[in-house]
Amino acid sequence: MTIGIIGSGAMGSGIAQVAAENGCVVYVNDNRDEALQTASDKLKALMKKLVAKDKRTQEQADNILKNVHFTSKAEDLEHCNLVIEAIVESLEVKKEVFRWLEKIVGEDCILATNTSSLSISAIAAACNKPERVIGIHFFNPAPLMPLVEIIPALQTAAPVIEKSKALIDSWGKVTVMAKDTPGFIVNRVARPFYGEALRIYEEGIVPSGPVGFATIDHAMREVGGFKMGPFQLMDFIGNDVNYAVTESVFTAFYFDPRYKPSFTQKAHSDAGWLGRKSGRGYFDYAESAVEPEIVLSESLHHYIVDRIVIMLINEAADALYLNIASAEDIDLAMTKGVNYPKGLLQWADDIGIEECVDMLDNLYDTYREDRYRCSPLLRHLADGDMSFHPDFE
């Protein structure tokens, strides 16, 4: 199996490593020679590190390096069975790349995009053979994160879906099927993790500045059981990237208030306080920085967790209601894609569907904003005394 990767950045290189570790010959294509050299050097350094830690044998490392070819030559992609594009999140740029790819690859080559939120159908429409285009969305870092979202376009042929899923499954990844809608599963359902945390902060429920950010993060980790708090995670992702995705999702959903971006995050992005990569975000990452204090209040911490989790549950319920994915795939996506402590629909069952509806109705009664409208599916289940996973009870 020969795999092409367009883009030698972190995602492209990570996907290339995964494919090479599974015996594929991989061509990483980029028009920037300097970027190719950097990616090659990083892969060699990584293999050396993994061998030193006994996580790979020298033979395994050598085979991986032998399987990956970094190239700027278009003709090296001619004999690929699958090409995965992993470049900038711009619809027009991606369309241009797919038009270019169609002139190079063979008739049976599957063309995939690693986009996290753009329309697969729109990308496919740029091609003469849109039926061979599909979304294959890995999570960063690709070699470590188990989840991959498989997103067929409206035009994608059934054999292309089957072959793509079977291949990624054979690489040891956990695949979930998602409808081609903004954000797919994870980037849609996860929006309240950031958005509601920012809203709680902006309402002044916690102190301003790092103390408030740290208090919300502490609540979500220690009470909610999440591995990272929302502000810690936004700093890790980059406030520029996270804000851009939020803006993109908000626009794509015709300005639904549930996905409304935050002025606080925009200010941090505009100021260049992007997070870890810039040395300053919601928190200060300088060596001399002092850890912010935390407001120690059990009632406050539970309020924070309850409010963010119920909004996540509502989003997951709506994704199921609108046939974005199955209940099983939604829960799998959130546990394997962003390491949530449990699936959100299972979490709703554990809380009790009627209690979930009451919590959302209380928020709506307080704010009278469409942001807090309860998913019709949650209300329907509550009225019928049903659950999302009856077989688990």
Secondary structure as GFF3:
##gff-version 3
##sequence-region A 1 393
A	DSSP	beta_strand	2	6	.	.	.	ID=ss1
A	DSSP	alpha_helix	10	21	.	.	.	ID=ss2
A	DSSP	beta_strand	25	29	.	.	.	ID=ss3
A	DSSP	alpha_helix	33	52	.	.	.	ID=ss4
A	DSSP	alpha_helix	58	67	.	.	.	ID=ss5
A	DSSP	beta_strand	68	71	.	.	.	ID=ss6
A	DSSP	three_ten_helix	74	77	.	.	.	ID=ss7
A	DSSP	beta_strand	82	85	.	.	.	ID=ss8
A	DSSP	alpha_helix	91	102	.	.	.	ID=ss9
A	DSSP	beta_strand	110	113	.	.	.	ID=ss10
A	DSSP	alpha_helix	120	124	.	.	.	ID=ss11
A	DSSP	three_ten_helix	130	132	.	.	.	ID=ss12
A	DSSP	beta_strand	133	138	.	.	.	ID=ss13
A	DSSP	beta_strand	147	152	.	.	.	ID=ss14
A	DSSP	alpha_helix	158	170	.	.	.	ID=ss15
A	DSSP	beta_strand	174	177	.	.	.	ID=ss16
A	DSSP	alpha_helix	186	189	.	.	.	ID=ss17
A	DSSP	alpha_helix	191	202	.	.	.	ID=ss18
A	DSSP	alpha_helix	210	222	.	.	.	ID=ss19
A	DSSP	alpha_helix	230	237	.	.	.	ID=ss20
A	DSSP	alpha_helix	239	252	.	.	.	ID=ss21
A	DSSP	three_ten_helix	257	259	.	.	.	ID=ss22
A	DSSP	alpha_helix	263	270	.	.	.	ID=ss23
A	DSSP	three_ten_helix	276	278	.	.	.	ID=ss24
A	DSSP	alpha_helix	298	321	.	.	.	ID=ss25
A	DSSP	alpha_helix	327	337	.	.	.	ID=ss26
A	DSSP	alpha_helix	344	351	.	.	.	ID=ss27
A	DSSP	alpha_helix	353	367	.	.	.	ID=ss28
A	DSSP	three_ten_helix	370	372	.	.	.	ID=ss29
A	DSSP	alpha_helix	376	383	.	.	.	ID=ss30
A	DSSP	three_ten_helix	390	392	.	.	.	ID=ss31
###
